[in-house]
Amino acid sequence: MASAPMIPFGQEQLNTLNGIDFWRVPLREGDRLTLIFGPQQQGRWVEVCLLTPDVSDTTAGNQPCYARLADVSDNKTTLDARPGGNWTLAVLPYPGCESGGILNLRCNSGVSYHLTAFVKHRTRVTLRAPTVVRHGSAFYVNGTLAGTRGAVAIQQSWNGGAWSTVGVARPSARGTFRVRLQPRRTGALRVRATFPEAPSYISSTAAAFVRVL
């Protein structure tokens, strides 16, 4: 396990071997890992097992898989990494190479598989607004985007109604953004900022409530 290669994200891996194939998977706290896997020959079982970063060569024989899935055809599994670190991915024949989630490191059965790993990084949006404003008066909504850089959609909802987009904010190099609003009516106004799902990043959103008098 300690000498296993780092898996290249987004690149399909093909392998045939006897026993268990190990990969190292570097993940940050909150990263979302997706594995697409299956046997090279349909109808032959393949199992994947994920081990947390604290599992080593000396403890792998008595620490259960954090997550595992076996199938005779193509399948997909997703998890959010907690904690961050170098996780271990084991690909193994099924059954016979694990029992109750504990790997049998001496198994010698054959497995032939394909596997592609994808990762999306966590993002976090925060939003602050005054709690009470007067209609016709402008006010500012302040926020931050952490984890990446990109446009943030600003939306509003009146009195629990549908959301409508009122603008797009582009955070500074420090991740901060500011939006000016000027409500022309009274009532309960909710404002939210959303970073949309992206190929390498998880979406995130935050909302603030403003009473307009």
N, C-alpha and C positions, 0 to 999 in steps of 0.2 A: 504493500500500500504506500509506504513512504516514498518509493521510487516510481510510483505510477505517473504517467504523463498528465499534464493539464489538458482538459478537453477543449478543443477549439470551438467556440460558440458559432452556431449557424452552419457548420460543416458536417455533412453526414459521415459517420464512421461505419465501416464494414469490417467484421472480424469473425473468424472461426477458430475455436480453440477447445482444449479440454480443461475444465476447471472454471475458475472465476476470473473475469477480466475487470481490472480496477482502473478508474480514472479519478483524477483530482479535479474538483470543481470550485474555483475561487468565487465566493459570493460575499457581497456586503450585507450588513444588517438590513432586512426588509426587501432584498432582491427577490424577484419572482422568477423561479426556474421552471421551465417547461421542457419535458423530455418526450420526444416522439420516437417510438421504438417498435421493434417487432422481429420475428424470425425471418431469415432470408428465404426459408422454405415454409410456406403456410402450413399450419397444422402441427408445427414443432414448437414446443413451449420455450418462452424466454421470460426471465424475471429480472427486474431492476430493483436494487436496494440502495437507499441513501443513508449514509452514516454521518453523524454530526462531527464537527471539527475536532472534538476531544477524543474521538475513537482512533486508536493507533494500531500498529501491527501486534502489539502485545495484548490489547484488549478487544480486538475485533472478534475473537472467538467466544466472547461472553456478553457482548453488547448488542442489543437488538437493533434492527433497522429502524431508523426514524420514520421512513415511509418505504413501502414496497408495493409492487404490482407485477402480476404475471399474466401472460396472455399467449394464445396460439395464433394471433393475427395482429395487425398493426394497432397500436394503442397510444394514448397520451396521458401524462400525469403532470400536475402543476403543484408547486408549493412555494410559500413565502419563507425565505431563510431567516431563522432566528436560532442561534446567533449568527453573526457574520464570521467568515474564516474560510479555510480550505476544507470543504466537505469532500467526502469520498463517495463515488458512485461505483457500485458493483453490478456487473452484468453476468448472469449465471444461468445454467440450465435449471429447469423445473420439471418435476420435483427432485429432491435428493441433495441439493447443495445448501439448503437452509432448513431449519426446523423452528417454528415459532418465532421467526424473524432473526434467529441466530445463525450466522453463516457457518457452514462446515468447510473450513479452509483446506481440508484434505480431499475434498471431492474431486473426481477426475472424469465426470461425465462431459460429453461434448455439447457445445452450443455454437450456433451460427446466427449472427444478429446484424441488424442495422440500427443505428442510433443517431439522433440529432438533438443537441441541447441548445436551447435559447434562453437568454436572460434579459429581464427588464429591470431597470433600477428604480428604486422608490423615489418619489418626489413628495414635497409637502408645501401646501399653500396655507398662509395665514392671512387674516383680513380684520381690519379694525375700522369702525365708523362711529360717529356720534350717536348717542341713543335717542336724542330728540332734536329735531330741526323744524324750522318754519317753512311752509311751502313758498315757493318763489325765491328762497334764499339758497345760494350755492353752498355745498359742503364737499369735503374731500373724504374719499375712502382710501386708506393706506394698506398695503399688503406686502408680502414677501413670497418668493418662490425659491425653495431650496431643493437641491439635488440635480438641477439642470438649468439651462437657459432656454427660453422660448416664450412665445406669446401666450398671454392669459386672457381668456374670454370673460368679460364682465356682463352679468345679467341681473335683471331685477324682476320682482314679483310683487304685485299690489294685492293686499288683503287675501292672501292665500291663493291667488290666481296663477295663471300660466306664467312661465318664465319667458322673458324676451331679452335679446341681446342688445346692450346699449353701447358697447365699445370693446376695444381690444387694448390691453395694456402690454407694454414691452418692458420687462424688468431691466434695471440697471445692472452694471457689472457686479454689484453686491447683492443682486436678487430682489431689490426693493422696487415697488411701483406705486403710483398715485393716480387716482381717477377723480375728476370733478363731476359732480352730479348737481342738478338743479330741479327738484321736483316741483311740478305745477299743480299738484293736487294734495289732498290730505288723506291720511290713513296709515295702515301698517305696511311699511316698505321693507322687503327683504332684498338684500344685495348679495350676490355670490360671485366668487372668482374661481375659474376652473382651468387647470392645465389639462388639455385633452390627452388621451392615450396616444403614445407614439411608438415607433418600432422598437426603441430601446428603453422606453420609460413608461412607468405606470401613471395613470391619471390621478389627480388629486383635486380636491375642492374645499373651499371654506366659505362660510356665510356669516352675515351680520344683519341685525335687526335694527331698523330705524323707525321711530314714531314721528310722522310728519303732521304738524299741527297747522 
